[in-house]
Amino acid sequence: MSMRNRSAAKGKASPHSNGGSYDSKNVDKKIPNLTIVIWAAISIAVVFLFASAISDDSYDSHRTLRPKASKHGKGKKSKGKALSLNHKKGFGTGKKTTPCPEEFKKSFWIETKKINQPVSRALRMQGWEKTDNYEEAQVIWTYASTTDWYDKLKPWQRYNHIPGYKLWNQKDTFVTYMLDYAEKSGKELPAVPETYRLDVDVELNKFKKRLFEGGGIDIPWVLKKPNVNQGKGIYMLGPNTKELENVFDTVEADKDSQNYIIQRYICNEMTINNRKFDFRIFWVVASLDPLIMIYHDGYLRIGNSVYNENDFSSTTAHLTTHTGLSAEGKGTWDNFIDYIEEAKKNNKKLKKIKDPVLHVKNQVKQVLGEMAAAFKEGTFNADKISSENGFGFYGGDFIIDWDLDVFFIEPQHGCGLDEDHQFRVDMHNSLFSGMIDAAEEIWERQERGLPTDNKSLENLGGYEVVYNDGWMFEYDGYSRSKDKKGCAIATTKK
């Protein structure tokens, strides 16, 4: 309420209102009192500003493990150039967002599906309350992306899906954007396997040349249908086989229904008890404006058949999940750490790596940051939603070889949240509680106009920043192994 309205509400006419009177004869008598009021107001304002400065510099919420706000980030906003790992003034500042009404803070609406139970449980553990009215929910959560929500959101609401996700969730467009980013940025993407889109003439011709003139016929490849998951639509093509030679006939026959991609097979893969495995990590887009992406450790998925990289007679033997034989095995991140450390002990080439686990994680974090940069304009923005910001929880699947080099197989939009092992219950509690903590801190700071630079966001419930408003994580000094071992396959050309 304005001063004018407050005066009227009290039944007193404001000097500037129609019902007010102005006595020029008494002006001189009122000046001393007016001067006192002015000086008092100035004094109060100074005290208030000083107190606000102290409050901002020592910002700390009621939640534990919450870092104090940094002064970094105040001033000029980053223009999107990749910055060094050192914190830089002017970085991480986003626009001030519309505050969530106090009566709706920490309220959520969620689909009543079993697969969403881990999320609902974590929200309740963090003190959030469920509401049946989505219009009163600060957070709206659905398992599948529903476009109907995008234009129903209030400015302060946050929906857990981002428009345009299919650009990175489909194998063909994921490869297209990543390779385009590599070309425009001049960066190598060592974690992305050699890949060609066979529905694009230029890429098709490149692969023909690679196959018949560049030695490609002597190595194994993986042919993939781009828009299916769970191990479907994948075909292993052994070196010097008729299947590999005739791959272009397969592509031509399906050209009206499939946009095939083909990737170089990863040889010398690390195995667990002679079984192939991959590892899934998790990443969260915690903010779209500015874009902030964070990373979390995950778990192992272990194949259920004995693995022999010399035998390409069966595609199933080369898969780690949904093989039809039985449920794949699972392993914890601690199990993964043990395997990595053991691998270092048995490989003299790895002695120079001081911390093998950090070495692996840093490769993952770098390629996630590169992915954020590649898709920032295409999908990781708030241009197509009615709220001022958004977020999303996603996964990524990786393979590692005995040289401890990591390969990014594909990102995952819909992560299975089955809780068939106790460690997955514990993992989900950690994942979603940490995600909520991270999102809450970022959203609160944005509502207050405070910086969201890396130093302010160093402790995010187990998550680590990989991209922040133009800055991306880079693994300094890392280079891929030069003398990599190929698949030891003794074959004769048919």
Order of alpha helices (4+ residues) and beta strands (2+ residues): alpha-alpha-beta-alpha-beta-beta-beta-alpha-alpha-beta-alpha-beta-beta-alpha-alpha-beta-beta-beta-beta-beta-alpha-alpha-beta-beta-alpha-beta-beta
